[in-house]
Amino acid sequence: PQNQASLLQAHSVAINQAAKPRNHYLACYRGEAKPECNLRIYQIMVESFIDGDAKANFGTGYGTSHHKGDLQGIINSLDYIQGLGVNAIWLTPIFESSPIAGQDPYASRLDATGYFTSNYFAIDPRFGTLEQAKTLVDEAHKRGLYVFLDGVFGHYKENLAPSPSGRLPKRGPCYGSNGATYSGPHWACADYQDPATLAFFGEVASYWIKALKIDGWRLDQAYQVPVADWSQLRQLVQQSSKQVT
């Protein structure tokens, strides 16, 4: 019994040590009370979710979905989502992805994902309208659900529209997570060595917090953006959030 007690005590110490944060970069760890550490997020692939609006259909995409999912379908499903016990929803990108003349079916399927944006300041009509987006956020908030949009701030479609203030990012090389360069049809990567790029995406990040009163951003392929620029984008998000209720 004495040896067993010693083993149990050693095992307890090992568990407690494993539970401690390995370094200060970890956002959440056991015992921390930050609100973001209690997020239970329901991800929604918008084009493959629920068809709630006959006028808003992509009609193409990956997998066996009907490819008719839209914002109204999400609005109609909020009670169901709330009933799952989650407290946040994350939407794949809902911004306009306009076809380029002559693009192949592969590019059209990418458009349906939303991850290659043509206009960061407009809702893609194949997902719905700005008013529907506002309704979605308002109705989610009534149910105690946070709403996060997808922040694709490292790459975009070649036919990118300028911001309301006339800004455009600087185009640069595309780097993979392993540091190797790559390229693709009809899309480009952002060059954060040029201040115009941070100014553009800072405008994007702030715009939708004010326009829709979203609760934050999920970051896509975050390695494409330098850490220092993420810090500045976060400050812009926090400043914008203080201006809305």
N, C-alpha and C positions, 0 to 999 in steps of 0.2 A: 504493500500500500504506500509506503514512503517513496519508493522508487517511482510508482505510478503518479503520485502527487507531483514529484519533481518533473516528470515528463510533461504532465499537463501544464505546469507552470511555464516550462520552457516553450511549449507549444503556444501558450497564450501570449508570451512575450514576442514570439515570431510573428504572430498574427497582428499584434499591435504595431510592430515595426513596419510590416508590409502595408498597413493601412495609412501610414504617414505619407504625406506628399513627398515625392522624390526630389522636387525642386520647386521654386516659386513660380515657374511658368504654368503649372497646372491650374486651370481655371476653377475647378471644383474638386473637393475631396470630402471624405467622410467627416461630418460634423459641421461643415460650413453652412451658413444660413443665407447666402446670397440668393435672391429670387431666381436668377438664371440657373442655379443648381437644382431647381425643382421643376425644370421644364420636362413635359411629357409630350413630345412632338409627333403629330400625325402628318406625314408627307403626302402631298397630293400631286400626282403627275396629271396636270390639268387636261391635256388633250385626250387622255385615256380614262378619265374619271366618269362623271355622270353627264348625260346629255339633257340639259334643262332648257335649251334655247334652240329651236329648229333653224334659226338664222345664223347661228354661230357654230360652224363645223370646220375642222381642218380637213377631214376626209383622208388623211394619210398620216403615217407615223411608223413607229417600230412595234413589232409584236402583233398579237391577234386582237387588239382592241378595236372597237368601232370607230375610234379616232374622231369622236363627236363631242368630247368633253368640253365643258365651258364654265364660265363663272356662275351662271344661273344654276347649273347643276350642283355646284359647291354650296351655294346659298340654300338650295332645297335640302341639302344633306347635313346641315349644321347640327340639327338636333341629334341625328344619328352619331355624328362625330363626337359631340359632347358626351353622349351616352357611353362612349368607349372608355371614359376615364382620363382622356388626355386634357391638356390645358393650353395647347398651342397648335397652330397649323402652319405648315411651310408649303408655299406654292412654288412649283417650278416656274421659270420665267414666263410672264404674261405680256411682255412688251412686243411691239410689232416686229415681225420678221418678214420683210417683203421679198418675194421671189425676184431673182435676177434673170433677165431674158436668156433663155436657152439652158437654164440650170437643169441638172439631171435629177432623177427621182431620189437619189441619195441626199442631195442638198435639200429637197423638199421635205424629206423626213426629218432632217436636222432642224428645219424651220419649225416643225411641229413640236420639237422639244423645247423651243424658246431659248436655247443656249447660244444662238448666233443672232444677236439683235440688230435690227436695222434702225429702230427709233426707240430710244430709251425713255422717251417722254410721251408715248402713246400706248394705249392698250391695243393689242392685236384684235381686230374686229372678228377674227375667227374664234376668239375666246369670249368676246362680249364687248361691253361698253364701259366707259369711265364711270357712269352712274351705277352700273352693276357692281363694279369694283368697290365703289364707295359703300354700297349697300352690304356687300359681303363683309367688309371690315366692321361696319357698324353692327351688323347682326351677330358677328362673331364676338365682338366686345360685350354685347348684351348677355351672351352666354358664358362670359368669363374666359374666353379663348383669346390668347395672343395671336397675332398674324405676322408672319415673316415672309418677305419676298426674297427671291434669289438674286444675290448680287454678283452678276457676271461682269467684273470690272477689269478683266485681263485680256479679253478678246471680243470681237464683234464682227458683223457682216460688212462686206466691202461697201455696200450702198448705205452706209451709216448717215443718218440725218443729224444736223447740228442741234445743239441744245437751244432752249428758248433765248438764251443770251448770245447765241451765235458761236459757241465753242465747239471744237472737235478735238479728239485726242490725237496724239502723234503716233503714226504707225511705226512699229518696230519688229524685230525678229521674234519668232515664237520659240520658247524654250520649254522642254518637257521637264517633269519632276526630276529627271536624271541629269539635267543640264544640257542635253542635246537639242539642237535646233530642228524644227519641223515646219511644215506648211500644209495648207489644205485649200480646196477649191472655194472661192467666193468669200473667204473670211480672212481676218487680219488680227494681229496682236498689238497691244498697246505698249508704247515706249514711255516708261515713267521717268526716264532721264530728262524728258521735256516737261516743264511745268504745266503746259497746256493740258496734258493728260490727266494729272491730278485735279486740275481745275474742272475739267469736264465731268469726271466721275464723282467729284465732290458735289457738283450740281445735281447729278442723278440721285445720289444718296439722300440729299436734303429734300429734293423735290417731292418724292413720294411719301416721306414722313409728313410733310405739310399737306399734300394733296389728298392722301387717303387716311392719314393718322395711323399708319402701320406701326408695329412695335419694334421693328428691327429688320436686320438683313442676315440671311445665310450666305456665306461666301463660297463661290464656286471657283475651283482651281486656284486657291489662294496663293500658291507659290508663284503665280504669274505677276504678283504685285509685291514690291519690296515692303519689308516690315515697317520701315519708317513711314511709308505712304499709307499703310493700313492704320497706323497710329493717328495720322492726320485725318483720314476719313472717319475714324471713330469719333474724333473730337467734333467734326462737322455734324455727325449724326446726333451726338449728345446735345450740341447747341440747338439743332433743329427741334429735337424732342422737347426741349424746354419751352418752345413756342406754341406747342399744341397740348391739348388735354386728352 
